[in-house]
């Protein structure tokens, strides 16, 4: 499912989530701030109004968002 119409703030938040998760995976100690940030981003992503639109209702849309964010992060 190809979605090219994700809102920029949603893609940016997903990219921040990926970066935060990777930073948390690299750090064995002193992770409270990273864990809090990951929780905040997860909540924000889950509550984004995009998921209430026709384009966002499909579970494949969430997968595609993660795929696009990872592709942008790698570029």
Predicted model as a PDB file, atoms N, CA, C, CB and O in Angstrom, pLDDT in the B-factor column:
MODEL        1                                                                  
ATOM      1  N   UNK A   1       0.847  -1.174   0.000  1.00 45.00           N  
ATOM      2  CA  UNK A   1       0.000   0.000   0.000  1.00 45.00           C  
ATOM      3  C   UNK A   1       0.888   1.231   0.000  1.00 45.00           C  
ATOM      4  CB  UNK A   1      -0.962   0.001   1.215  1.00 45.00           C  
ATOM      5  O   UNK A   1       1.620   1.464   0.962  1.00 45.00           O  
ATOM      6  N   UNK A   2       0.838   2.004  -1.040  1.00 51.00           N  
ATOM      7  CA  UNK A   2       1.691   3.181  -1.159  1.00 51.00           C  
ATOM      8  C   UNK A   2       0.931   4.424  -0.714  1.00 51.00           C  
ATOM      9  CB  UNK A   2       2.195   3.347  -2.606  1.00 51.00           C  
ATOM     10  O   UNK A   2      -0.059   4.819  -1.331  1.00 51.00           O  
ATOM     11  N   UNK A   3       1.401   5.020   0.345  1.00 53.00           N  
ATOM     12  CA  UNK A   3       0.832   6.268   0.840  1.00 53.00           C  
ATOM     13  C   UNK A   3       1.868   7.354   0.630  1.00 53.00           C  
ATOM     14  CB  UNK A   3       0.414   6.161   2.349  1.00 53.00           C  
ATOM     15  O   UNK A   3       2.972   7.277   1.169  1.00 53.00           O  
ATOM     16  N   UNK A   4       1.528   8.341  -0.133  1.00 62.00           N  
ATOM     17  CA  UNK A   4       2.444   9.466  -0.271  1.00 62.00           C  
ATOM     18  C   UNK A   4       1.856  10.688   0.396  1.00 62.00           C  
ATOM     19  CB  UNK A   4       2.747   9.753  -1.747  1.00 62.00           C  
ATOM     20  O   UNK A   4       2.433  11.773   0.328  1.00 62.00           O  
ATOM     21  N   UNK A   5       0.712  10.522   1.040  1.00 86.00           N  
ATOM     22  CA  UNK A   5       0.021  11.673   1.597  1.00 86.00           C  
ATOM     23  C   UNK A   5       0.051  11.714   3.125  1.00 86.00           C  
ATOM     24  CB  UNK A   5      -1.399  11.678   1.124  1.00 86.00           C  
ATOM     25  O   UNK A   5      -0.866  12.250   3.747  1.00 86.00           O  
ATOM     26  N   UNK A   6       1.082  11.160   3.724  1.00 95.00           N  
ATOM     27  CA  UNK A   6       1.196  11.277   5.176  1.00 95.00           C  
ATOM     28  C   UNK A   6       1.520  12.725   5.511  1.00 95.00           C  
ATOM     29  CB  UNK A   6       2.288  10.307   5.745  1.00 95.00           C  
ATOM     30  O   UNK A   6       2.322  13.352   4.818  1.00 95.00           O  
ATOM     31  N   UNK A   7       0.915  13.264   6.557  1.00 96.00           N  
ATOM     32  CA  UNK A   7       1.242  14.627   6.965  1.00 96.00           C  
ATOM     33  C   UNK A   7       2.720  14.706   7.389  1.00 96.00           C  
ATOM     34  CB  UNK A   7       0.310  15.086   8.127  1.00 96.00           C  
ATOM     35  O   UNK A   7       3.236  13.773   8.004  1.00 96.00           O  
ATOM     36  N   UNK A   8       3.383  15.791   7.070  1.00 95.00           N  
ATOM     37  CA  UNK A   8       4.811  15.921   7.424  1.00 95.00           C  
ATOM     38  C   UNK A   8       5.072  15.766   8.921  1.00 95.00           C  
ATOM     39  CB  UNK A   8       5.337  17.270   6.963  1.00 95.00           C  
ATOM     40  O   UNK A   8       6.093  15.199   9.308  1.00 95.00           O  
ATOM     41  N   UNK A   9       4.173  16.259   9.765  1.00 96.00           N  
ATOM     42  CA  UNK A   9       4.394  16.132  11.208  1.00 96.00           C  
ATOM     43  C   UNK A   9       4.316  14.683  11.667  1.00 96.00           C  
ATOM     44  CB  UNK A   9       3.378  16.968  11.971  1.00 96.00           C  
ATOM     45  O   UNK A   9       4.980  14.302  12.631  1.00 96.00           O  
ATOM     46  N   UNK A  10       3.519  13.881  10.993  1.00 97.00           N  
ATOM     47  CA  UNK A  10       3.411  12.463  11.336  1.00 97.00           C  
ATOM     48  C   UNK A  10       4.687  11.717  10.937  1.00 97.00           C  
ATOM     49  CB  UNK A  10       2.182  11.831  10.644  1.00 97.00           C  
ATOM     50  O   UNK A  10       5.188  10.894  11.704  1.00 97.00           O  
ATOM     51  N   UNK A  11       5.200  11.993   9.775  1.00 96.00           N  
ATOM     52  CA  UNK A  11       6.461  11.368   9.337  1.00 96.00           C  
ATOM     53  C   UNK A  11       7.603  11.799  10.245  1.00 96.00           C  
ATOM     54  CB  UNK A  11       6.780  11.739   7.865  1.00 96.00           C  
ATOM     55  O   UNK A  11       8.435  10.981  10.636  1.00 96.00           O  
ATOM     56  N   UNK A  12       7.641  13.088  10.580  1.00 96.00           N  
ATOM     57  CA  UNK A  12       8.697  13.611  11.458  1.00 96.00           C  
ATOM     58  C   UNK A  12       8.642  12.935  12.827  1.00 96.00           C  
ATOM     59  CB  UNK A  12       8.564  15.144  11.616  1.00 96.00           C  
ATOM     60  O   UNK A  12       9.678  12.572  13.383  1.00 96.00           O  
ATOM     61  N   UNK A  13       7.443  12.765  13.367  1.00 97.00           N  
ATOM     62  CA  UNK A  13       7.305  12.108  14.673  1.00 97.00           C  
ATOM     63  C   UNK A  13       7.728  10.643  14.604  1.00 97.00           C  
ATOM     64  CB  UNK A  13       5.857  12.212  15.174  1.00 97.00           C  
ATOM     65  O   UNK A  13       8.344  10.129  15.537  1.00 97.00           O  
ATOM     66  N   UNK A  14       7.401   9.974  13.507  1.00 97.00           N  
ATOM     67  CA  UNK A  14       7.807   8.573  13.359  1.00 97.00           C  
ATOM     68  C   UNK A  14       9.323   8.476  13.262  1.00 97.00           C  
ATOM     69  CB  UNK A  14       7.146   7.937  12.113  1.00 97.00           C  
ATOM     70  O   UNK A  14       9.923   7.565  13.832  1.00 97.00           O  
ATOM     71  N   UNK A  15       9.944   9.403  12.546  1.00 97.00           N  
ATOM     72  CA  UNK A  15      11.410   9.409  12.456  1.00 97.00           C  
ATOM     73  C   UNK A  15      12.026   9.672  13.827  1.00 97.00           C  
ATOM     74  CB  UNK A  15      11.891  10.474  11.440  1.00 97.00           C  
ATOM     75  O   UNK A  15      13.022   9.042  14.182  1.00 97.00           O  
ATOM     76  N   UNK A  16      11.452  10.591  14.603  1.00 97.00           N  
ATOM     77  CA  UNK A  16      11.933  10.846  15.966  1.00 97.00           C  
ATOM     78  C   UNK A  16      11.782   9.608  16.831  1.00 97.00           C  
ATOM     79  CB  UNK A  16      11.176  12.023  16.598  1.00 97.00           C  
ATOM     80  O   UNK A  16      12.650   9.311  17.653  1.00 97.00           O  
ATOM     81  N   UNK A  17      10.680   8.881  16.650  1.00 97.00           N  
ATOM     82  CA  UNK A  17      10.454   7.656  17.410  1.00 97.00           C  
ATOM     83  C   UNK A  17      11.552   6.639  17.089  1.00 97.00           C  
ATOM     84  CB  UNK A  17       9.054   7.066  17.096  1.00 97.00           C  
ATOM     85  O   UNK A  17      12.103   6.005  17.990  1.00 97.00           O  
ATOM     86  N   UNK A  18      11.862   6.489  15.807  1.00 96.00           N  
ATOM     87  CA  UNK A  18      12.904   5.544  15.389  1.00 96.00           C  
ATOM     88  C   UNK A  18      14.248   5.933  15.998  1.00 96.00           C  
ATOM     89  CB  UNK A  18      13.010   5.494  13.846  1.00 96.00           C  
ATOM     90  O   UNK A  18      14.955   5.082  16.539  1.00 96.00           O  
ATOM     91  N   UNK A  19      14.599   7.206  15.913  1.00 95.00           N  
ATOM     92  CA  UNK A  19      15.871   7.677  16.490  1.00 95.00           C  
ATOM     93  C   UNK A  19      15.926   7.438  17.996  1.00 95.00           C  
ATOM     94  CB  UNK A  19      16.071   9.171  16.196  1.00 95.00           C  
ATOM     95  O   UNK A  19      16.942   6.984  18.523  1.00 95.00           O  
ATOM     96  N   UNK A  20      14.838   7.745  18.679  1.00 96.00           N  
ATOM     97  CA  UNK A  20      14.790   7.557  20.136  1.00 96.00           C  
ATOM     98  C   UNK A  20      14.910   6.085  20.494  1.00 96.00           C  
ATOM     99  CB  UNK A  20      13.488   8.136  20.715  1.00 96.00           C  
ATOM    100  O   UNK A  20      15.628   5.732  21.429  1.00 96.00           O  
ATOM    101  N   UNK A  21      14.220   5.227  19.767  1.00 95.00           N  
ATOM    102  CA  UNK A  21      14.274   3.784  20.025  1.00 95.00           C  
ATOM    103  C   UNK A  21      15.692   3.261  19.814  1.00 95.00           C  
ATOM    104  CB  UNK A  21      13.282   3.027  19.109  1.00 95.00           C  
ATOM    105  O   UNK A  21      16.189   2.468  20.614  1.00 95.00           O  
ATOM    106  N   UNK A  22      16.340   3.703  18.742  1.00 94.00           N  
ATOM    107  CA  UNK A  22      17.709   3.260  18.480  1.00 94.00           C  
ATOM    108  C   UNK A  22      18.668   3.764  19.554  1.00 94.00           C  
ATOM    109  CB  UNK A  22      18.168   3.740  17.102  1.00 94.00           C  
ATOM    110  O   UNK A  22      19.575   3.035  19.957  1.00 94.00           O  
ATOM    111  N   UNK A  23      18.485   4.993  20.023  1.00 94.00           N  
ATOM    112  CA  UNK A  23      19.325   5.522  21.098  1.00 94.00           C  
ATOM    113  C   UNK A  23      19.110   4.724  22.380  1.00 94.00           C  
ATOM    114  CB  UNK A  23      19.023   7.017  21.339  1.00 94.00           C  
ATOM    115  O   UNK A  23      20.065   4.449  23.108  1.00 94.00           O  
ATOM    116  N   UNK A  24      17.897   4.362  22.653  1.00 94.00           N  
ATOM    117  CA  UNK A  24      17.589   3.563  23.839  1.00 94.00           C  
ATOM    118  C   UNK A  24      18.224   2.181  23.744  1.00 94.00           C  
ATOM    119  CB  UNK A  24      16.072   3.435  24.021  1.00 94.00           C  
ATOM    120  O   UNK A  24      18.714   1.653  24.743  1.00 94.00           O  
ATOM    121  N   UNK A  25      18.218   1.599  22.565  1.00 93.00           N  
ATOM    122  CA  UNK A  25      18.811   0.273  22.378  1.00 93.00           C  
ATOM    123  C   UNK A  25      20.333   0.298  22.559  1.00 93.00           C  
ATOM    124  CB  UNK A  25      18.461  -0.266  20.988  1.00 93.00           C  
ATOM    125  O   UNK A  25      20.927  -0.704  22.956  1.00 93.00           O  
ATOM    126  N   UNK A  26      20.955   1.428  22.272  1.00 93.00           N  
ATOM    127  CA  UNK A  26      22.425   1.535  22.403  1.00 93.00           C  
ATOM    128  C   UNK A  26      22.878   1.833  23.817  1.00 93.00           C  
ATOM    129  CB  UNK A  26      22.951   2.611  21.486  1.00 93.00           C  
ATOM    130  O   UNK A  26      24.043   1.602  24.141  1.00 93.00           O  
ATOM    131  N   UNK A  27      21.994   2.340  24.676  1.00 85.00           N  
ATOM    132  CA  UNK A  27      22.366   2.777  26.016  1.00 85.00           C  
ATOM    133  C   UNK A  27      21.912   1.787  27.072  1.00 85.00           C  
ATOM    134  CB  UNK A  27      21.780   4.142  26.305  1.00 85.00           C  
ATOM    135  O   UNK A  27      20.712   1.572  27.237  1.00 85.00           O  
ATOM    136  N   UNK A  28      22.834   1.187  27.782  1.00 82.00           N  
ATOM    137  CA  UNK A  28      22.429   0.231  28.809  1.00 82.00           C  
ATOM    138  C   UNK A  28      21.956   0.878  30.116  1.00 82.00           C  
ATOM    139  CB  UNK A  28      23.569  -0.688  29.103  1.00 82.00           C  
ATOM    140  O   UNK A  28      21.231   0.253  30.890  1.00 82.00           O  
ATOM    141  N   UNK A  29      22.370   2.142  30.364  1.00 88.00           N  
ATOM    142  CA  UNK A  29      22.011   2.796  31.639  1.00 88.00           C  
ATOM    143  C   UNK A  29      21.547   4.221  31.376  1.00 88.00           C  
ATOM    144  CB  UNK A  29      23.218   2.797  32.626  1.00 88.00           C  
ATOM    145  O   UNK A  29      21.739   4.765  30.288  1.00 88.00           O  
ATOM    146  N   UNK A  30      20.939   4.806  32.382  1.00 88.00           N  
ATOM    147  CA  UNK A  30      20.494   6.208  32.328  1.00 88.00           C  
ATOM    148  C   UNK A  30      19.539   6.428  31.150  1.00 88.00           C  
ATOM    149  CB  UNK A  30      21.712   7.161  32.210  1.00 88.00           C  
ATOM    150  O   UNK A  30      19.753   7.291  30.298  1.00 88.00           O  
ATOM    151  N   UNK A  31      18.499   5.631  31.138  1.00 92.00           N  
ATOM    152  CA  UNK A  31      17.588   5.657  29.996  1.00 92.00           C  
ATOM    153  C   UNK A  31      16.227   6.278  30.300  1.00 92.00           C  
ATOM    154  CB  UNK A  31      17.389   4.267  29.491  1.00 92.00           C  
ATOM    155  O   UNK A  31      15.345   6.257  29.441  1.00 92.00           O  
ATOM    156  N   UNK A  32      16.034   6.822  31.479  1.00 95.00           N  
ATOM    157  CA  UNK A  32      14.709   7.321  31.865  1.00 95.00           C  
ATOM    158  C   UNK A  32      14.192   8.387  30.896  1.00 95.00           C  
ATOM    159  CB  UNK A  32      14.759   7.893  33.281  1.00 95.00           C  
ATOM    160  O   UNK A  32      13.029   8.345  30.495  1.00 95.00           O  
ATOM    161  N   UNK A  33      15.036   9.327  30.524  1.00 94.00           N  
ATOM    162  CA  UNK A  33      14.603  10.398  29.617  1.00 94.00           C  
ATOM    163  C   UNK A  33      14.233   9.834  28.244  1.00 94.00           C  
ATOM    164  CB  UNK A  33      15.712  11.461  29.470  1.00 94.00           C  
ATOM    165  O   UNK A  33      13.260  10.269  27.627  1.00 94.00           O  
ATOM    166  N   UNK A  34      15.007   8.876  27.779  1.00 95.00           N  
ATOM    167  CA  UNK A  34      14.695   8.268  26.480  1.00 95.00           C  
ATOM    168  C   UNK A  34      13.391   7.473  26.535  1.00 95.00           C  
ATOM    169  CB  UNK A  34      15.845   7.355  26.030  1.00 95.00           C  
ATOM    170  O   UNK A  34      12.597   7.509  25.595  1.00 95.00           O  
ATOM    171  N   UNK A  35      13.177   6.761  27.630  1.00 95.00           N  
ATOM    172  CA  UNK A  35      11.939   5.997  27.768  1.00 95.00           C  
ATOM    173  C   UNK A  35      10.729   6.914  27.827  1.00 95.00           C  
ATOM    174  CB  UNK A  35      11.990   5.121  29.015  1.00 95.00           C  
ATOM    175  O   UNK A  35       9.692   6.626  27.229  1.00 95.00           O  
ATOM    176  N   UNK A  36      10.866   8.034  28.558  1.00 97.00           N  
ATOM    177  CA  UNK A  36       9.766   9.008  28.609  1.00 97.00           C  
ATOM    178  C   UNK A  36       9.486   9.589  27.228  1.00 97.00           C  
ATOM    179  CB  UNK A  36      10.095  10.141  29.598  1.00 97.00           C  
ATOM    180  O   UNK A  36       8.329   9.729  26.832  1.00 97.00           O  
ATOM    181  N   UNK A  37      10.543   9.924  26.498  1.00 97.00           N  
ATOM    182  CA  UNK A  37      10.377  10.478  25.150  1.00 97.00           C  
ATOM    183  C   UNK A  37       9.702   9.460  24.229  1.00 97.00           C  
ATOM    184  CB  UNK A  37      11.745  10.901  24.565  1.00 97.00           C  
ATOM    185  O   UNK A  37       8.831   9.821  23.436  1.00 97.00           O  
ATOM    186  N   UNK A  38      10.094   8.213  24.330  1.00 97.00           N  
ATOM    187  CA  UNK A  38       9.489   7.162  23.507  1.00 97.00           C  
ATOM    188  C   UNK A  38       7.998   7.020  23.830  1.00 97.00           C  
ATOM    189  CB  UNK A  38      10.218   5.813  23.729  1.00 97.00           C  
ATOM    190  O   UNK A  38       7.183   6.852  22.923  1.00 97.00           O  
ATOM    191  N   UNK A  39       7.640   7.086  25.102  1.00 97.00           N  
ATOM    192  CA  UNK A  39       6.234   7.020  25.490  1.00 97.00           C  
ATOM    193  C   UNK A  39       5.451   8.215  24.961  1.00 97.00           C  
ATOM    194  CB  UNK A  39       6.110   6.947  27.006  1.00 97.00           C  
ATOM    195  O   UNK A  39       4.330   8.058  24.477  1.00 97.00           O  
ATOM    196  N   UNK A  40       6.031   9.400  25.049  1.00 98.00           N  
ATOM    197  CA  UNK A  40       5.366  10.603  24.536  1.00 98.00           C  
ATOM    198  C   UNK A  40       5.134  10.499  23.035  1.00 98.00           C  
ATOM    199  CB  UNK A  40       6.197  11.856  24.854  1.00 98.00           C  
ATOM    200  O   UNK A  40       4.042  10.781  22.542  1.00 98.00           O  
ATOM    201  N   UNK A  41       6.167  10.094  22.320  1.00 98.00           N  
ATOM    202  CA  UNK A  41       6.034   9.966  20.867  1.00 98.00           C  
ATOM    203  C   UNK A  41       5.032   8.884  20.491  1.00 98.00           C  
ATOM    204  CB  UNK A  41       7.389   9.660  20.236  1.00 98.00           C  
ATOM    205  O   UNK A  41       4.256   9.062  19.552  1.00 98.00           O  
ATOM    206  N   UNK A  42       5.039   7.780  21.201  1.00 97.00           N  
ATOM    207  CA  UNK A  42       4.088   6.697  20.921  1.00 97.00           C  
ATOM    208  C   UNK A  42       2.658   7.181  21.107  1.00 97.00           C  
ATOM    209  CB  UNK A  42       4.360   5.483  21.831  1.00 97.00           C  
ATOM    210  O   UNK A  42       1.792   6.898  20.279  1.00 97.00           O  
ATOM    211  N   UNK A  43       2.411   7.899  22.178  1.00 98.00           N  
ATOM    212  CA  UNK A  43       1.071   8.429  22.433  1.00 98.00           C  
ATOM    213  C   UNK A  43       0.666   9.429  21.365  1.00 98.00           C  
ATOM    214  CB  UNK A  43       1.008   9.083  23.811  1.00 98.00           C  
ATOM    215  O   UNK A  43      -0.461   9.398  20.870  1.00 98.00           O  
ATOM    216  N   UNK A  44       1.581  10.309  21.013  1.00 97.00           N  
ATOM    217  CA  UNK A  44       1.296  11.324  19.998  1.00 97.00           C  
ATOM    218  C   UNK A  44       0.995  10.670  18.650  1.00 97.00           C  
ATOM    219  CB  UNK A  44       2.481  12.300  19.864  1.00 97.00           C  
ATOM    220  O   UNK A  44       0.047  11.051  17.963  1.00 97.00           O  
ATOM    221  N   UNK A  45       1.809   9.685  18.280  1.00 97.00           N  
ATOM    222  CA  UNK A  45       1.585   8.982  17.013  1.00 97.00           C  
ATOM    223  C   UNK A  45       0.235   8.270  17.001  1.00 97.00           C  
ATOM    224  CB  UNK A  45       2.707   7.973  16.760  1.00 97.00           C  
ATOM    225  O   UNK A  45      -0.487   8.329  16.006  1.00 97.00           O  
ATOM    226  N   UNK A  46      -0.102   7.614  18.076  1.00 96.00           N  
ATOM    227  CA  UNK A  46      -1.353   6.849  18.137  1.00 96.00           C  
ATOM    228  C   UNK A  46      -2.582   7.753  18.083  1.00 96.00           C  
ATOM    229  CB  UNK A  46      -1.391   6.009  19.408  1.00 96.00           C  
ATOM    230  O   UNK A  46      -3.627   7.347  17.575  1.00 96.00           O  
ATOM    231  N   UNK A  47      -2.464   8.967  18.598  1.00 97.00           N  
ATOM    232  CA  UNK A  47      -3.607   9.871  18.666  1.00 97.00           C  
ATOM    233  C   UNK A  47      -3.679  10.844  17.485  1.00 97.00           C  
ATOM    234  CB  UNK A  47      -3.557  10.648  19.953  1.00 97.00           C  
ATOM    235  O   UNK A  47      -4.548  11.715  17.461  1.00 97.00           O  
ATOM    236  N   UNK A  48      -2.792  10.710  16.523  1.00 97.00           N  
ATOM    237  CA  UNK A  48      -2.772  11.667  15.407  1.00 97.00           C  
ATOM    238  C   UNK A  48      -4.089  11.580  14.627  1.00 97.00           C  
ATOM    239  CB  UNK A  48      -1.556  11.391  14.460  1.00 97.00           C  
ATOM    240  O   UNK A  48      -4.589  10.482  14.383  1.00 97.00           O  
ATOM    241  N   UNK A  49      -4.648  12.718  14.240  1.00 96.00           N  
ATOM    242  CA  UNK A  49      -5.926  12.727  13.505  1.00 96.00           C  
ATOM    243  C   UNK A  49      -5.882  12.016  12.152  1.00 96.00           C  
ATOM    244  CB  UNK A  49      -6.365  14.145  13.290  1.00 96.00           C  
ATOM    245  O   UNK A  49      -6.931  11.658  11.618  1.00 96.00           O  
ATOM    246  N   UNK A  50      -4.714  11.808  11.597  1.00 97.00           N  
ATOM    247  CA  UNK A  50      -4.623  11.119  10.308  1.00 97.00           C  
ATOM    248  C   UNK A  50      -5.264   9.746  10.358  1.00 97.00           C  
ATOM    249  CB  UNK A  50      -3.173  10.991   9.879  1.00 97.00           C  
ATOM    250  O   UNK A  50      -5.847   9.302   9.368  1.00 97.00           O  
ATOM    251  N   UNK A  51      -5.169   9.064  11.495  1.00 96.00           N  
ATOM    252  CA  UNK A  51      -5.681   7.699  11.601  1.00 96.00           C  
ATOM    253  C   UNK A  51      -7.207   7.650  11.523  1.00 96.00           C  
ATOM    254  CB  UNK A  51      -5.212   7.069  12.903  1.00 96.00           C  
ATOM    255  O   UNK A  51      -7.777   6.573  11.344  1.00 96.00           O  
ATOM    256  N   UNK A  52      -7.867   8.782  11.652  1.00 95.00           N  
ATOM    257  CA  UNK A  52      -9.327   8.837  11.537  1.00 95.00           C  
ATOM    258  C   UNK A  52      -9.789   9.086  10.096  1.00 95.00           C  
ATOM    259  CB  UNK A  52      -9.878   9.928  12.448  1.00 95.00           C  
ATOM    260  O   UNK A  52     -10.987   9.028   9.821  1.00 95.00           O  
ATOM    261  N   UNK A  53      -8.875   9.357   9.189  1.00 94.00           N  
ATOM    262  CA  UNK A  53      -9.239   9.588   7.790  1.00 94.00           C  
ATOM    263  C   UNK A  53      -9.376   8.252   7.061  1.00 94.00           C  
ATOM    264  CB  UNK A  53      -8.185  10.483   7.089  1.00 94.00           C  
ATOM    265  O   UNK A  53      -8.968   7.208   7.569  1.00 94.00           O  
ATOM    266  N   UNK A  54      -9.949   8.303   5.876  1.00 92.00           N  
ATOM    267  CA  UNK A  54     -10.078   7.082   5.072  1.00 92.00           C  
ATOM    268  C   UNK A  54      -8.717   6.470   4.774  1.00 92.00           C  
ATOM    269  CB  UNK A  54     -10.814   7.379   3.763  1.00 92.00           C  
ATOM    270  O   UNK A  54      -8.564   5.250   4.816  1.00 92.00           O  
ATOM    271  N   UNK A  55      -7.730   7.305   4.472  1.00 91.00           N  
ATOM    272  CA  UNK A  55      -6.385   6.811   4.155  1.00 91.00           C  
ATOM    273  C   UNK A  55      -5.698   6.172   5.361  1.00 91.00           C  
ATOM    274  CB  UNK A  55      -5.526   7.949   3.626  1.00 91.00           C  
ATOM    275  O   UNK A  55      -4.867   5.278   5.204  1.00 91.00           O  
ATOM    276  N   UNK A  56      -6.042   6.624   6.546  1.00 94.00           N  
ATOM    277  CA  UNK A  56      -5.361   6.141   7.743  1.00 94.00           C  
ATOM    278  C   UNK A  56      -6.031   4.989   8.454  1.00 94.00           C  
ATOM    279  CB  UNK A  56      -5.216   7.240   8.685  1.00 94.00           C  
ATOM    280  O   UNK A  56      -5.469   4.451   9.408  1.00 94.00           O  
ATOM    281  N   UNK A  57      -7.192   4.599   8.027  1.00 92.00           N  
ATOM    282  CA  UNK A  57      -7.927   3.543   8.741  1.00 92.00           C  
ATOM    283  C   UNK A  57      -7.328   2.151   8.565  1.00 92.00           C  
ATOM    284  CB  UNK A  57      -9.355   3.522   8.276  1.00 92.00           C  
ATOM    285  O   UNK A  57      -7.515   1.290   9.425  1.00 92.00           O  
ATOM    286  N   UNK A  58      -6.629   1.919   7.492  1.00 91.00           N  
ATOM    287  CA  UNK A  58      -6.066   0.608   7.209  1.00 91.00           C  
ATOM    288  C   UNK A  58      -4.832   0.338   8.076  1.00 91.00           C  
ATOM    289  CB  UNK A  58      -5.708   0.497   5.726  1.00 91.00           C  
ATOM    290  O   UNK A  58      -3.994   1.224   8.243  1.00 91.00           O  
ATOM    291  N   UNK A  59      -4.710  -0.873   8.629  1.00 91.00           N  
ATOM    292  CA  UNK A  59      -3.487  -1.216   9.365  1.00 91.00           C  
ATOM    293  C   UNK A  59      -2.240  -1.097   8.483  1.00 91.00           C  
ATOM    294  CB  UNK A  59      -3.591  -2.639   9.927  1.00 91.00           C  
ATOM    295  O   UNK A  59      -1.144  -0.833   8.976  1.00 91.00           O  
ATOM    296  N   UNK A  60      -2.421  -1.294   7.186  1.00 95.00           N  
ATOM    297  CA  UNK A  60      -1.281  -1.175   6.273  1.00 95.00           C  
ATOM    298  C   UNK A  60      -0.734   0.244   6.237  1.00 95.00           C  
ATOM    299  CB  UNK A  60      -1.681  -1.608   4.868  1.00 95.00           C  
ATOM    300  O   UNK A  60       0.434   0.444   5.905  1.00 95.00           O  
ATOM    301  N   UNK A  61      -1.546   1.219   6.569  1.00 95.00           N  
ATOM    302  CA  UNK A  61      -1.084   2.610   6.578  1.00 95.00           C  
ATOM    303  C   UNK A  61      -0.018   2.805   7.650  1.00 95.00           C  
ATOM    304  CB  UNK A  61      -2.267   3.578   6.816  1.00 95.00           C  
ATOM    305  O   UNK A  61       0.955   3.526   7.430  1.00 95.00           O  
ATOM    306  N   UNK A  62      -0.186   2.180   8.787  1.00 95.00           N  
ATOM    307  CA  UNK A  62       0.807   2.307   9.868  1.00 95.00           C  
ATOM    308  C   UNK A  62       2.129   1.640   9.469  1.00 95.00           C  
ATOM    309  CB  UNK A  62       0.265   1.676  11.182  1.00 95.00           C  
ATOM    310  O   UNK A  62       3.210   2.149   9.767  1.00 95.00           O  
ATOM    311  N   UNK A  63       2.023   0.517   8.805  1.00 95.00           N  
ATOM    312  CA  UNK A  63       3.217  -0.176   8.323  1.00 95.00           C  
ATOM    313  C   UNK A  63       3.928   0.692   7.289  1.00 95.00           C  
ATOM    314  CB  UNK A  63       2.850  -1.559   7.717  1.00 95.00           C  
ATOM    315  O   UNK A  63       5.152   0.822   7.313  1.00 95.00           O  
ATOM    316  N   UNK A  64       3.166   1.275   6.397  1.00 96.00           N  
ATOM    317  CA  UNK A  64       3.745   2.121   5.351  1.00 96.00           C  
ATOM    318  C   UNK A  64       4.395   3.367   5.945  1.00 96.00           C  
ATOM    319  CB  UNK A  64       2.670   2.524   4.335  1.00 96.00           C  
ATOM    320  O   UNK A  64       5.434   3.812   5.458  1.00 96.00           O  
ATOM    321  N   UNK A  65       3.798   3.930   6.984  1.00 97.00           N  
ATOM    322  CA  UNK A  65       4.403   5.083   7.654  1.00 97.00           C  
ATOM    323  C   UNK A  65       5.770   4.712   8.205  1.00 97.00           C  
ATOM    324  CB  UNK A  65       3.491   5.597   8.786  1.00 97.00           C  
ATOM    325  O   UNK A  65       6.737   5.452   8.023  1.00 97.00           O  
ATOM    326  N   UNK A  66       5.856   3.579   8.872  1.00 96.00           N  
ATOM    327  CA  UNK A  66       7.148   3.144   9.426  1.00 96.00           C  
ATOM    328  C   UNK A  66       8.158   2.881   8.310  1.00 96.00           C  
ATOM    329  CB  UNK A  66       6.969   1.871  10.285  1.00 96.00           C  
ATOM    330  O   UNK A  66       9.332   3.227   8.443  1.00 96.00           O  
ATOM    331  N   UNK A  67       7.709   2.273   7.214  1.00 96.00           N  
ATOM    332  CA  UNK A  67       8.598   1.987   6.098  1.00 96.00           C  
ATOM    333  C   UNK A  67       9.137   3.292   5.494  1.00 96.00           C  
ATOM    334  CB  UNK A  67       7.861   1.156   5.023  1.00 96.00           C  
ATOM    335  O   UNK A  67      10.335   3.411   5.236  1.00 96.00           O  
ATOM    336  N   UNK A  68       8.259   4.254   5.274  1.00 95.00           N  
ATOM    337  CA  UNK A  68       8.695   5.528   4.701  1.00 95.00           C  
ATOM    338  C   UNK A  68       9.635   6.276   5.640  1.00 95.00           C  
ATOM    339  CB  UNK A  68       7.487   6.401   4.375  1.00 95.00           C  
ATOM    340  O   UNK A  68      10.628   6.854   5.197  1.00 95.00           O  
ATOM    341  N   UNK A  69       9.328   6.265   6.920  1.00 96.00           N  
ATOM    342  CA  UNK A  69      10.186   6.952   7.885  1.00 96.00           C  
ATOM    343  C   UNK A  69      11.564   6.318   7.951  1.00 96.00           C  
ATOM    344  CB  UNK A  69       9.545   6.942   9.265  1.00 96.00           C  
ATOM    345  O   UNK A  69      12.568   7.024   8.041  1.00 96.00           O  
ATOM    346  N   UNK A  70      11.622   4.988   7.906  1.00 94.00           N  
ATOM    347  CA  UNK A  70      12.920   4.299   7.909  1.00 94.00           C  
ATOM    348  C   UNK A  70      13.699   4.595   6.634  1.00 94.00           C  
ATOM    349  CB  UNK A  70      12.724   2.782   8.062  1.00 94.00           C  
ATOM    350  O   UNK A  70      14.916   4.772   6.675  1.00 94.00           O  
ATOM    351  N   UNK A  71      13.003   4.649   5.509  1.00 93.00           N  
ATOM    352  CA  UNK A  71      13.665   4.946   4.231  1.00 93.00           C  
ATOM    353  C   UNK A  71      14.239   6.361   4.245  1.00 93.00           C  
ATOM    354  CB  UNK A  71      12.674   4.782   3.052  1.00 93.00           C  
ATOM    355  O   UNK A  71      15.353   6.582   3.771  1.00 93.00           O  
ATOM    356  N   UNK A  72      13.489   7.316   4.783  1.00 90.00           N  
ATOM    357  CA  UNK A  72      13.991   8.691   4.894  1.00 90.00           C  
ATOM    358  C   UNK A  72      15.174   8.757   5.850  1.00 90.00           C  
ATOM    359  CB  UNK A  72      12.875   9.638   5.368  1.00 90.00           C  
ATOM    360  O   UNK A  72      16.136   9.488   5.616  1.00 90.00           O  
ATOM    361  N   UNK A  73      15.091   7.993   6.917  1.00 85.00           N  
ATOM    362  CA  UNK A  73      16.162   7.994   7.916  1.00 85.00           C  
ATOM    363  C   UNK A  73      17.453   7.420   7.308  1.00 85.00           C  
ATOM    364  CB  UNK A  73      15.738   7.174   9.171  1.00 85.00           C  
ATOM    365  O   UNK A  73      18.548   7.892   7.615  1.00 85.00           O  
ATOM    366  N   UNK A  74      17.324   6.434   6.474  1.00 88.00           N  
ATOM    367  CA  UNK A  74      18.490   5.816   5.852  1.00 88.00           C  
ATOM    368  C   UNK A  74      19.108   6.710   4.783  1.00 88.00           C  
ATOM    369  CB  UNK A  74      18.109   4.479   5.246  1.00 88.00           C  
ATOM    370  O   UNK A  74      20.303   6.617   4.501  1.00 88.00           O  
ATOM    371  N   UNK A  75      18.298   7.568   4.196  1.00 84.00           N  
ATOM    372  CA  UNK A  75      18.798   8.435   3.103  1.00 84.00           C  
ATOM    373  C   UNK A  75      19.638   9.588   3.612  1.00 84.00           C  
ATOM    374  CB  UNK A  75      17.638   8.987   2.296  1.00 84.00           C  
ATOM    375  O   UNK A  75      20.123  10.395   2.819  1.00 84.00           O  
TER     376      UNK A  75                                                      
ENDMDL                                                                          
END                                                                             
